[in-house]
C-alpha cells in the first residue's frame, strides 16, 4: 500500500518567526522601544501557540478522543521484549517490540467495530502465541526458525500483520480511534499470557467458525485440555459463515500442476468435524488445507459438486477453526463478557499469568 507524502505549508509559522527575527536584526540602526519589545514577545508567544497548540486542537476535533500516552506505551513490559519476525516478502528478519507485534496482529485480525473486551482477549492470545514462540523448547514455527526468527508475518504460517499505514489506507476515517483502542487493550493486559502447567499455550485464533471450534485432538492429534471443541452459536447464526465459489476445471488443474483435469475423478477425505484431510487426483494428493489455500478458500471445511466443467465449492467458516473465534468473541463482548470470561470460554483449563513467570524474557 502506498504512503502519502507530507507536504508542508509554504508559509509556515516557523518561517514567519525567522523572517521577523531577520527583519529586527536588520533594523539595528533604529531605536528599540519597550513597546516594540512587548509586541515582539507577544508575537513569539502566538507563534509558539500556533505551532504547538493548533495541531493538538485539530487532532482532538477530528479524532474526538484523547491523545495517546506515548510514554506509557514505551514503558510497558511488552515494550522491553523483542520478537524476531521473518518478512516473507523481503526474505529478511528484524526485531520488533512485543507490544508493536501485538498491535500489528490485532490491526490485521480485527476491525474498528471490534469491542474493547474482545480486543483485550485477542491481545492476551497474541501475546501468548509470541511468548511461546520465543521459548525455543516449545514447538514454534519451524519455518521461522529456519530463517533465524521466532515468527513470520504470513497468516498461513503464523499470525498476519498490518502496519499503521495499512490501517490508515483501509480505514481513513477511523484509523486513529482504531489504533488507539488497540493500544489501550494491549496496555490493559500488559504482560499477561495464558498458560497450562506453567507453559504458554497454543493460543490460536481465527475469524469465524462454522458453529463449533475444532479440538486439539482432531485438528492437531494432540490431547490438549485447553483446546476443546467449543460451541459458537452466534457464529452458526451468521449467514457469512457459508461461502460458495465456482472454479473452472483449468483452475483446479493448476492446483495439481496438471494441464487438464477430469473433475469427476477428484476425491476427498473428510474428518468427523467436516474438515477435509486430503484431496486426491490420480496419484497426486494434497492436504485439505493446501488445496483450500491454493484456491483461496476461506476454510478447509468444504464440500463440492461438479457442474459440467465447473467445480462448485461451498465452504463453512473462515480460518483454521482452532482456538478463539474472533466473531464469537465480539458478540460475547457486546453482551457484557469481560476479556477474562472470553478467554476462559475458548481456552478452558488455561490460567492467566505474567509472562515473566513462565519463561525468561528477551530484552532489548
N, C-alpha and C positions, 0 to 999 in steps of 0.2 A: 504494500500500500504506500502511496506517495506521501511525502511530508510537505506541508505548506511552509514556504519561506516567510519569515517575518520581515516586513518592510517598514522601517522606521518612518515617522512623520518628518517631512522635510525641515520644518522649522520647529524644533523641539524646545521644551522649557530649558533644558540644559544648554542648548545653543544660544538661546536668548540671554541666559545668565552670563556666558562667556563674552558675548557681544557687549553686554552692559559693562562688564569689568574692563574690557578693552577700551571702550569709549571713555570711561572715567580716567584710565591711565593716560589717555591722550590729552586730557584736559588739566594736566598738572600745572599749566600756567595760570588757570583760573582759580580764584579763591574758593575754598570749600567751606560752606556754611553748615551750621548744625542742622538746619532744615534739610539740606541735601543728604547729609549722612543718615538722618532718620528715614528719609524716603528710600534710600538705598537699602537699608536694613529691612524695611518693610517688604521691598521687592524680593529680597533674598528669601524671607520667610514665606512669601506667597509662592515663589517658585519651588521651594522645598516641599511645601504642602501639596503642590500640583504633582511633583514627581513621586512623592511617597503616598499621599492620601488618595489621589484620584484613581490609580489602578485598583487599590483595595476597595474603594467605593463601587467602582464598576463591577468588580468581581462579585461583591455582595448583591448588587442589583440583579445581575444576570444569573448567578448561580443560586441565589436565595438560600444560602446556607453558610455555616461558619467556615472560616479559612482553616485548612488543615494545620495541625500542630506538627511541623516538620521535626522539631527537636525530639518530641516523644517517639516519633516513628524511627528515628535513627538510634534511639537508646533502648529499644526493646531487646529482649533476649534473643528473639529471632534474628535481629539485625547483626548479631555477633556470630552467627553460624553461616558458613558458606556451603552452598550446594554447587557441585561442578556439573554443568549442563552441556550436553553434546548437541550442537546445532546440525541437524541432518541436511540442511540446505547448503551451508558453507563448509561442512565437514570439519568443524573446529569446536573446541571445548573452551568454556570460560567459567569463571566463578561468579556466582550470583548469591546475594544475601538471601537467607531463607524467607524473610518477610516479603522480599521482592518476588521471589519464586512463587510463593503462595498467591500474591497479588495477580501475577500474570496468569496463573492457572485459573483462579476464580473469574478473572476477566474473560477467559475463553469459555469457561463452563457455565457461567451464569449470565443473567441479563439485568438491566436496570430495574426491572419489576420484581426481582428476587427479594423476598423479605429478609430483614436483618438476621433473624434467628436461623434461617436456612443458610445464609452466608457464613454465619459463625460455625455451624455444623460442618459445612464444606471446608472451612479454614482448618478446623481440627483434623478432618480426614486427610487433607492435602499435606499438612504438616507431618502427620503420622506417616504418610507414604514416603515423604522425603527423608525423614529421620531413619526409617527402616532402610532406605537405600544407602544412607551414609554408613550403616553398620555393615562392614564387609563380611561379617559372619552370616548375615541373612541372605536369602535368595533374592538378590536385587536384579536389576536389568543387566543381563549378560551382554547385550549389545552395547549398552552404555559403558560397561566395564571394559569391553574390548577397545574402547576409544579413550580410556583414561578418565571416564566421567562417572557420575553417580546416577544420573537420569538423562533421558533425551527430551527433545521438545516435540517428539512425534506422538500424537494422541493414540496411535495404534499400538505403540510400544510402551509408553508411559502415560503421562498426562499432557494435554495440549497447553500451549502458552499463547497469550495475546498481549502485545505491548500497549502502552498508554496511547501511542499514536494510532494503533489499530482501533482502539475503542473510540477515540475522537473521530475517526473516519466513519465508524459504524454507527455511533450514537452521537452525532454532533451537538444535539440539544441537551443531552442528559449525561454526557461523559464525566463532567466534573462531579456531579452528585453520585454517580455510579461508583467511580473510583474512590471517592471519599467514604462511601458506605462500605466498600470492601476493606479499606484501610481500618475503619472502625471495628469491623468484625475480626480482623487479624489482631489488632491491638487488644481487644477484649479477651481473646483466647490465647494471648501471647504465651508461648512455651508449652502449651497443653497438647498432649498426644493420647491416643488410645492404645492400651496395652492388654496383653493376655499372658499371664505367667511372667510378668516383668519384661516382656519383649514387645516392641511396636508391632501392631497387627498389619495384615494386608488390607489396608483401608481403601478398597476400590470404591469408585462411584461412577455413575453413568447418568444418561439423560432421562430415559423413560422406560419403564418395564412393561411387559405385556399383561401385567396383572399380578405377577409373582416374581420375586428375585430368585436367582439360582443359588443353590447351596454350594459350599466349597467342595463337598464330596462329589457332586455331579459335574461341576464345572472344572475343578482342578484336581480331582481324585485325591483330595485331602480332607480328612475329617476335622474341620475347624469349627469349634463351638461358637465362634463369633461370626461365622458366615453360614447362616441357616437360610432356608427358603422362607422369605418374608412376604406376607400378603400385602398388596398395594391396591386397595380398592379404588382410589382416585385415579391411578394410572389406568386401571381397567375401564373406567368410565370415560376416559378421554378418547375422543374419536381420532386424535392424531397418532394413537398407538399403532394403527394399521395403515400401511402404505402399499400401494400396488405400482409396479414398474414393468414395462414391456421392453424386451430385448430381441433384436433380430438375431437370426442364427449366426451370422458372421461376427456379431459382438460376443456371443457366447464362445464361438470357436477361438477367438483371440485369447480368452482366458486359459484355454488348454494349448495354446501355441499351435493350433491346427488351421489348415487352410479352409476347411469346411467341417460341418458337424451335422449329425442327424439327431435332432432334439429328442426324439422318442427313445433314443438309446441312452440318454442321461439317467444316472441312478444316484439316489441319495440314501444315507443312513441317518435317522433322527434319534435323538436321545429321548428319555422319558419326559423331559421338561419341554420338548418341542424344538430344541436347538439342533441344527444339522451338524453331525460329526464329520461326515465326509461326502464329497460329490465326486462321482466317477464317470469317466467317459472312456470306453475301451480299456486300455491299460494305464490310463493317466488318472491318478487320484489326488484330489486337493482336500484340505480340511475345509469344513463349512465356513470357518472364519476367513480363510484366504479367498475362497470363492466369493463370499459376501464383500470383502474389501475390494477385490478387483472389479466388481460390478458396482461398487459404491452403494451397496445396500445399507440401510440404516441398522440392520441387525442380522445375526446369523440364525435367528429364529424365523424360518420362512418355509413356505410351500410353493409349488409351482404347478402350472398346467401348460400344455402345448397347444397353441392356437395357430395352426398352419405352420408358417415359417417364423413364428414368434414365440418366445418363452415368456409367459406372464407370471411374474413372481410377486407373491404377497408376503410382506414382512410384518413382524409383530414386535413392537417396542423399538427403542433406539439406544444402541450401545451394547455393552457386554452383559448387562443384567446381573452383574455381580456387585454386591455391597449396597451402597445407598443410592436410591433413585432420587435424583435432584428434583424431579417434578413432584413426587410424593412428599418430599421434604418441604417443598414450597407450600403445599396445601396444608401440611401439618402445622407449619409456622403461622399461616393465616388463621388457623383455628386456635392459636394461642399456645402451642407447644414451644418449649424452650429448646435451645440447641442441645442441651444435655438429654432431653427427652427424645429428640430426633436421633441422635447417635446411639442411644440405648435401644431404640426400636430396630435400627438396621444392623447394629453390631452387638447382639446380646452376648453376655459374658465378658465383654471388654470393659476395662477400667480407664478412667481419666487420670493421667499422671503428668507431672512436669517432665519434659523431655530429658533434662539433665540427670534425672534419677534412673533412667533406663539405658543410657549409653553416653559415652564421652562426647562432648560437643566438639565440632570442627570450628575452631575460632579463627577469626580473620587476623 
